[in-house]
Amino acid sequence: MAGYGISGRSLPRLEWRKVVGTFQSNHSSRVAGSFGGRAGRRGLSFAAMFRLHCTKKLLDRIKPEIAEPGQSDTSLGNWYATVLFWKPQVALLVSERTLLPVLMPLAPAATLARRFPAQLALVLKEHGAPSEFIAQEVWRMDKVQYAKTANRSVVGILNEFVKQAEFWLAAYAYEKGDDDDLLAISAKLAETPCSPLYKGPVSPDKALHELVKAGAHA
């Protein structure tokens, strides 16, 4: 696993943007090349989707159409999200399957779901996830369906991560609106032991790596 130092920084953000674009572009090309004929056209017409379960205060900001409960097409499963009323405001998203946290700028709230896959790619890369896994996850997030929160355990983790994020801000004087600092705080939150994971990997970063490893051996 690639470690993350508090004082360290990864590639410049412009370089990361190029990486994310390459993931999406290259993966789409591989998928297109691996299907042929009528069956291939059917496969490519499928719009992969993820579900975003938002707290009421976030739904009030986005005002989306609410879908019925269901499952995402992604390996990380459904996502839960809330808003942190910092200045500037920040969105916190958590994977229901691994409890992996992702912090990102909220504004503009209407485009949160559209911007989220790129931010997730940065976080996954920070944790050392393979590029193939990242590319597939991003590709499967072509569409979004919004839903109300339905898992109390994950909502509890959201609330705990909000408190932890405040701690990291105070302890290391992070800037609330700085993209690199949000990435750093996301990485630190992922090291937090979470009670829903106690019978297994204990923390979200370890849960992510177990998920990736299981997929590699499937």
C-alpha positions as a Markdown table, in Angstrom:
| # | Residue | x | y | z |
|---|---|---|---|---|
| 1 | Met | 0.0 | 0.0 | 0.0 |
| 2 | Ala | 1.3 | 3.4 | -0.8 |
| 3 | Gly | 1.6 | 5.5 | 2.3 |
| 4 | Tyr | 0.7 | 9.1 | 2.7 |
| 5 | Gly | 2.8 | 11.5 | 4.7 |
| 6 | Ile | 1.3 | 14.6 | 6.3 |
| 7 | Ser | 4.0 | 16.8 | 4.9 |
| 8 | Gly | 4.2 | 15.1 | 1.5 |
| 9 | Arg | 2.4 | 15.9 | -1.7 |
| 10 | Ser | 1.6 | 13.8 | -4.7 |
| 11 | Leu | 1.9 | 14.8 | -8.4 |
| 12 | Pro | 0.8 | 18.3 | -9.2 |
| 13 | Arg | -2.9 | 18.6 | -9.6 |
| 14 | Leu | -2.7 | 19.3 | -13.3 |
| 15 | Glu | -0.8 | 16.0 | -13.7 |
| 16 | Trp | -3.5 | 14.2 | -11.8 |
| 17 | Arg | -6.2 | 15.7 | -14.1 |
| 18 | Lys | -4.3 | 14.3 | -17.0 |
| 19 | Val | -4.2 | 10.9 | -15.3 |
| 20 | Val | -7.9 | 10.9 | -14.7 |
| 21 | Gly | -8.6 | 11.8 | -18.3 |
| 22 | Thr | -6.3 | 9.0 | -19.4 |
| 23 | Phe | -8.1 | 6.5 | -17.2 |
| 24 | Gln | -11.4 | 7.4 | -18.8 |
| 25 | Ser | -10.2 | 7.6 | -22.4 |
| 26 | Asn | -8.1 | 4.5 | -22.3 |
| 27 | His | -10.7 | 2.4 | -20.5 |
| 28 | Ser | -13.5 | 3.4 | -23.0 |
| 29 | Ser | -11.2 | 2.4 | -25.9 |
| 30 | Arg | -10.5 | -1.0 | -24.3 |
| 31 | Val | -14.2 | -1.6 | -23.7 |
| 32 | Ala | -15.1 | -0.7 | -27.2 |
| 33 | Gly | -12.4 | -2.9 | -28.6 |
| 34 | Ser | -13.4 | -5.9 | -26.6 |
| 35 | Phe | -17.0 | -6.1 | -27.9 |
| 36 | Gly | -18.0 | -6.8 | -31.5 |
| 37 | Gly | -21.2 | -7.1 | -33.5 |
| 38 | Arg | -24.8 | -6.8 | -32.1 |
| 39 | Ala | -23.9 | -8.0 | -28.7 |
| 40 | Gly | -21.1 | -5.4 | -28.4 |
| 41 | Arg | -23.5 | -2.6 | -29.4 |
| 42 | Arg | -25.9 | -3.8 | -26.7 |
| 43 | Gly | -23.1 | -3.8 | -24.1 |
| 44 | Leu | -21.9 | -0.3 | -25.0 |
| 45 | Ser | -25.4 | 1.1 | -24.9 |
| 46 | Phe | -25.7 | 0.1 | -21.2 |
| 47 | Ala | -25.4 | 3.2 | -19.0 |
| 48 | Ala | -23.6 | 2.2 | -15.9 |
| 49 | Met | -24.9 | 4.0 | -12.8 |
| 50 | Phe | -24.1 | 4.7 | -9.2 |
| 51 | Arg | -26.5 | 5.8 | -6.4 |
| 52 | Leu | -25.8 | 8.8 | -4.2 |
| 53 | His | -27.7 | 8.7 | -0.9 |
| 54 | Cys | -27.7 | 12.3 | 0.4 |
| 55 | Thr | -28.6 | 13.7 | 3.8 |
| 56 | Lys | -31.6 | 16.1 | 3.9 |
| 57 | Lys | -29.4 | 19.2 | 4.1 |
| 58 | Leu | -27.5 | 18.2 | 0.9 |
| 59 | Leu | -30.7 | 17.2 | -0.9 |
| 60 | Asp | -32.1 | 20.6 | 0.0 |
| 61 | Arg | -29.1 | 22.2 | -1.8 |
| 62 | Ile | -29.2 | 20.0 | -4.9 |
| 63 | Lys | -33.0 | 19.4 | -5.2 |
| 64 | Pro | -32.7 | 16.3 | -7.4 |
| 65 | Glu | -35.3 | 13.8 | -8.5 |
| 66 | Ile | -35.3 | 11.0 | -5.9 |
| 67 | Ala | -35.0 | 7.4 | -7.0 |
| 68 | Glu | -36.2 | 4.2 | -5.3 |
| 69 | Pro | -33.6 | 2.3 | -3.3 |
| 70 | Gly | -31.3 | 0.0 | -5.3 |
| 71 | Gln | -27.7 | -1.0 | -5.9 |
| 72 | Ser | -25.0 | 0.8 | -7.9 |
| 73 | Asp | -23.1 | -0.9 | -10.7 |
| 74 | Thr | -19.8 | 0.1 | -9.1 |
| 75 | Ser | -17.4 | -2.1 | -7.1 |
| 76 | Leu | -17.5 | 0.4 | -4.2 |
| 77 | Gly | -21.3 | 0.2 | -4.1 |
| 78 | Asn | -23.6 | 3.0 | -3.1 |
| 79 | Trp | -22.3 | 6.3 | -1.9 |
| 80 | Tyr | -23.5 | 8.4 | 1.0 |
| 81 | Ala | -23.0 | 12.2 | 1.1 |
| 82 | Thr | -23.4 | 15.2 | 3.3 |
| 83 | Val | -22.4 | 18.8 | 3.3 |
| 84 | Leu | -19.8 | 20.5 | 5.6 |
| 85 | Phe | -20.7 | 24.2 | 6.1 |
| 86 | Trp | -17.1 | 25.4 | 6.0 |
| 87 | Lys | -16.1 | 28.4 | 4.0 |
| 88 | Pro | -16.0 | 27.4 | 1.2 |
| 89 | Gln | -18.5 | 24.6 | 1.7 |
| 90 | Val | -17.3 | 21.0 | 1.2 |
| 91 | Ala | -19.1 | 17.7 | 0.4 |
| 92 | Leu | -18.1 | 14.5 | 2.2 |
| 93 | Leu | -18.9 | 11.2 | 0.4 |
| 94 | Val | -18.5 | 7.7 | 1.9 |
| 95 | Ser | -18.6 | 4.4 | 0.1 |
| 96 | Glu | -21.3 | 2.1 | 1.7 |
| 97 | Arg | -19.2 | -1.0 | 0.9 |
| 98 | Thr | -15.8 | 0.1 | 2.2 |
| 99 | Leu | -16.6 | 3.4 | 4.1 |
| 100 | Leu | -13.9 | 5.0 | 2.0 |
| 101 | Pro | -14.2 | 8.8 | 2.5 |
| 102 | Val | -13.8 | 11.5 | -0.2 |
| 103 | Leu | -13.8 | 15.2 | 0.5 |
| 104 | Met | -14.3 | 17.7 | -2.4 |
| 105 | Pro | -15.6 | 21.2 | -3.0 |
| 106 | Leu | -19.4 | 21.4 | -2.9 |
| 107 | Ala | -19.9 | 24.3 | -5.3 |
| 108 | Pro | -21.6 | 24.2 | -7.7 |
| 109 | Ala | -23.8 | 21.7 | -5.9 |
| 110 | Ala | -25.8 | 20.9 | -9.0 |
| 111 | Thr | -22.6 | 19.4 | -10.6 |
| 112 | Leu | -21.4 | 17.4 | -7.5 |
| 113 | Ala | -22.2 | 14.0 | -9.0 |
| 114 | Arg | -20.7 | 14.9 | -12.3 |
| 115 | Arg | -17.4 | 16.0 | -10.7 |
| 116 | Phe | -17.3 | 13.2 | -8.1 |
| 117 | Pro | -15.8 | 10.4 | -10.3 |
| 118 | Ala | -12.7 | 12.6 | -11.1 |
| 119 | Gln | -12.2 | 13.3 | -7.4 |
| 120 | Leu | -12.7 | 9.7 | -6.5 |
| 121 | Ala | -10.0 | 8.8 | -9.0 |
| 122 | Leu | -7.5 | 11.1 | -7.2 |
| 123 | Val | -8.3 | 9.5 | -3.8 |
| 124 | Leu | -8.1 | 5.9 | -5.2 |
| 125 | Lys | -4.7 | 6.8 | -6.8 |
| 126 | Glu | -3.6 | 8.2 | -3.4 |
| 127 | His | -4.3 | 4.9 | -1.8 |
| 128 | Gly | -2.3 | 3.0 | -4.5 |
| 129 | Ala | -5.3 | 1.4 | -6.3 |
| 130 | Pro | -4.4 | -0.1 | -9.7 |
| 131 | Ser | -5.1 | 2.1 | -12.7 |
| 132 | Glu | -7.4 | -0.6 | -14.2 |
| 133 | Phe | -9.5 | -0.6 | -11.1 |
| 134 | Ile | -9.8 | 3.2 | -11.1 |
| 135 | Ala | -10.6 | 3.2 | -14.8 |
| 136 | Gln | -13.4 | 0.7 | -14.4 |
| 137 | Glu | -14.9 | 2.4 | -11.4 |
| 138 | Val | -14.9 | 5.8 | -13.2 |
| 139 | Trp | -16.5 | 4.2 | -16.3 |
| 140 | Arg | -19.3 | 2.6 | -14.2 |
| 141 | Met | -20.2 | 6.1 | -12.8 |
| 142 | Asp | -21.7 | 7.4 | -16.1 |
| 143 | Lys | -25.1 | 8.1 | -14.6 |
| 144 | Val | -26.2 | 9.0 | -11.1 |
| 145 | Gln | -29.5 | 8.3 | -9.2 |
| 146 | Tyr | -30.1 | 10.3 | -6.0 |
| 147 | Ala | -31.7 | 8.7 | -3.0 |
| 148 | Lys | -32.4 | 9.5 | 0.6 |
| 149 | Thr | -30.2 | 8.0 | 3.3 |
| 150 | Ala | -31.2 | 4.4 | 4.2 |
| 151 | Asn | -28.3 | 3.0 | 6.2 |
| 152 | Arg | -28.0 | 4.4 | 9.8 |
| 153 | Ser | -24.6 | 2.8 | 10.3 |
| 154 | Val | -23.1 | 4.7 | 7.3 |
| 155 | Val | -24.8 | 8.0 | 8.4 |
| 156 | Gly | -23.2 | 7.5 | 11.7 |
| 157 | Ile | -19.8 | 7.1 | 10.0 |
| 158 | Leu | -20.5 | 10.3 | 8.0 |
| 159 | Asn | -21.1 | 12.2 | 11.2 |
| 160 | Glu | -17.9 | 10.8 | 12.8 |
| 161 | Phe | -15.8 | 11.7 | 9.8 |
| 162 | Val | -17.2 | 15.3 | 10.0 |
| 163 | Lys | -15.8 | 15.5 | 13.5 |
| 164 | Gln | -12.5 | 13.9 | 12.5 |
| 165 | Ala | -12.1 | 16.3 | 9.6 |
| 166 | Glu | -12.4 | 19.2 | 12.0 |
| 167 | Phe | -9.7 | 17.6 | 14.1 |
| 168 | Trp | -7.3 | 17.3 | 11.1 |
| 169 | Leu | -8.0 | 20.9 | 10.2 |
| 170 | Ala | -7.1 | 22.1 | 13.6 |
| 171 | Ala | -4.1 | 19.8 | 14.1 |
| 172 | Tyr | -2.3 | 20.5 | 10.8 |
| 173 | Ala | -3.7 | 23.9 | 9.9 |
| 174 | Tyr | -5.1 | 22.7 | 6.6 |
| 175 | Glu | -6.9 | 25.2 | 4.4 |
| 176 | Lys | -10.6 | 24.4 | 4.0 |
| 177 | Gly | -10.8 | 25.2 | 0.4 |
| 178 | Asp | -7.5 | 23.8 | -0.8 |
| 179 | Asp | -7.8 | 20.8 | -3.1 |
| 180 | Asp | -4.6 | 19.2 | -2.0 |
| 181 | Asp | -5.5 | 19.6 | 1.6 |
| 182 | Leu | -8.9 | 18.0 | 1.0 |
| 183 | Leu | -7.1 | 15.1 | -0.6 |
| 184 | Ala | -4.8 | 14.8 | 2.4 |
| 185 | Ile | -7.7 | 14.9 | 4.9 |
| 186 | Ser | -9.5 | 12.2 | 2.9 |
| 187 | Ala | -6.5 | 10.0 | 3.1 |
| 188 | Lys | -6.1 | 10.5 | 6.9 |
| 189 | Leu | -9.9 | 9.8 | 7.5 |
| 190 | Ala | -9.5 | 6.5 | 5.6 |
| 191 | Glu | -7.1 | 5.3 | 8.4 |
| 192 | Thr | -9.8 | 5.7 | 11.0 |
| 193 | Pro | -11.0 | 2.4 | 12.6 |
| 194 | Cys | -14.7 | 2.0 | 12.0 |
| 195 | Ser | -17.0 | -0.2 | 14.0 |
| 196 | Pro | -18.9 | -1.7 | 11.0 |
| 197 | Leu | -15.5 | -3.0 | 9.8 |
| 198 | Tyr | -14.2 | -4.4 | 13.1 |
| 199 | Lys | -14.9 | -8.0 | 12.1 |
| 200 | Gly | -12.7 | -7.6 | 9.0 |
| 201 | Pro | -10.3 | -4.9 | 7.7 |
| 202 | Val | -11.1 | -2.4 | 10.5 |
| 203 | Ser | -10.4 | 0.8 | 8.5 |
| 204 | Pro | -11.6 | 2.0 | 5.1 |
| 205 | Asp | -8.1 | 2.1 | 3.5 |
| 206 | Lys | -7.6 | -1.6 | 4.4 |
| 207 | Ala | -11.2 | -2.4 | 3.2 |
| 208 | Leu | -10.4 | -0.8 | -0.1 |
| 209 | His | -7.3 | -2.8 | -0.6 |
| 210 | Glu | -9.1 | -6.1 | 0.3 |
| 211 | Leu | -11.8 | -5.2 | -2.2 |
| 212 | Val | -9.2 | -4.5 | -4.9 |
| 213 | Lys | -7.3 | -7.7 | -4.1 |
| 214 | Ala | -10.5 | -9.8 | -4.2 |
| 215 | Gly | -11.3 | -8.4 | -7.6 |
| 216 | Ala | -7.8 | -9.1 | -8.9 |
| 217 | His | -8.2 | -12.8 | -7.9 |
| 218 | Ala | -11.8 | -13.2 | -9.1 |
